[in-house]
Amino acid sequence: MDRFILVINPGSTSTKIAVYNNRKNFFLITVRHDKGELSKFSRIYDQYEYRKKAIKETLEKADIDLKKMDVIVGRGGLFKPIDGGVYKVNDAMLRDVQNPLGEHESNLGGVIAYELAKETGRNTQAIIVDPTCVDEMDDIARISGMPELPRKSLMHTLNQRAVARKFAKELNKNYDEINVIVAHLGRGISIGAHCKGRIIDVNNGLNGDGPFSPERSGGLPVGQLVDLCFSGKYTRDEIMRKIQGNGGLFAYLGTYDAIEIEERIDNGDDNARLVYSAMCYQVAKEIGSLGTVFYGEVDGILLTGGLAYSKMIVDCITERVSHIAPVKTYPGEGEMESLALNGFLVLTNEIEVKEYV
């Protein structure tokens, strides 16, 4: 029986789309968006009509009939904190995504899925899976040191969980039987403690704590940050851009591109080597701190995301943390496959679809 699944994964300047027939992928493409066009929108949410149109045009060119889709799966965004799993896109979610916890392209996944599902003219389901705002943190992990500022869970849930499940399968165990530390290394970096199927601690990988990344500042010296905020040199928006978007490697080296930075290092750029090594050093420190969450009982340390393709980064982190647990690398993201799998499990009634409230 043919069952068609459309997967939508918005990125900063592109949208990945894929179409599956049951478990088989037969169409996968990255739709590039003009940066000038995107800059016309004051909020990321306002891009959804523009991106939806681009997706429809791409499907039409490929002679793929939108009306045949049985389920449309979007990458989930920054809604209010929720448990992990699969959620139906409903009015409550559409309301909350207009005022999200933070500006991020993933906020568009559910909206576009919902709008396209309506256009099929049939009972097509619109769902999201393991959104960025999944929050399963233990209460003790929420305490920050200032009651007004609790620690928040904002992470790459989808990919973290996908590689943790893959690792569990390699051990011939279930995900809820293992303890692993998963480091997603991309433009943002989130490092989670997966304890028997729950992510009980994680840094806020969007605009909070943890290591700095290619474009985000990570945790900062608090007193100095306060002084900077009140220096009169910057507006609030300018400070936020220094934290998210223009921080991290970009702030020090003027580029997000790991390949370019490694070429500079190979050509003798000592400053690039220092900053690049410092990012790896901070990732290793974060992994080491999460080892204490498990009292040292860690089955594996998993490195994933785009930066996990870099041997320089992987080696730098591994030499510092391999004494804690075996280190395994799963480069890339695997998000499209994971989204599609969850869509298939929904169609076969093998997974619960939760109601967002």
GILIN-V832564 format. One line per field, one symbol per residue. ss: DSSP state (@ for helix, = for strand, . for the rest). psi: psi as a letter, one per 20 degrees, with the letter a starting at -180 (. if undefined). A space follows every 50 residues. Layout:
ss = ???
psi = ???
//
This chain:
ss = ...=======...========..=========..@@@@.....@@@@@@@ @@@@@@@@@@@....@@@=======......=...===..@@@@@@@@@. ......@@@@@@@@@@@@@.....=====....=....@@@@........ ......@@@@@@@@@@@@@@....@@@.=======...=======..=== ==.............=.....@@@@@@@@......@@@@@@@@=...@@@ @@@....@@@@@@@@@...@@@@@@@@@@@@@@@@@@@@@@@@......= =====@@@@.@@@@@@@@@@@.....======..@@@@@@@@@@@@@... ..===..
psi = ppppppppnpagjrppqqpqodippjppqooppphhghiiphqhhiihgg hgghgghggghjlpohiiphqppqpqbmbrprrrapppoahgghghiimr hqoqhihighggggghhhihjalpqprrpmrhjpokqqhhiiphiohimq qqoormgghghghghggghhjkrqhjiqpqppoonbhqppoqoooliqni qqqoifkdaaqrahjqhaqqogghgggghjiihqrghhghhhgogjachg hhijqiohggghggghjjnhgggggghhghghggggghhhhhhjkinphq ppparhiiiohgggggggihiiigrqpqpnqahjhgggggghgghghjki qpoqpp.
//
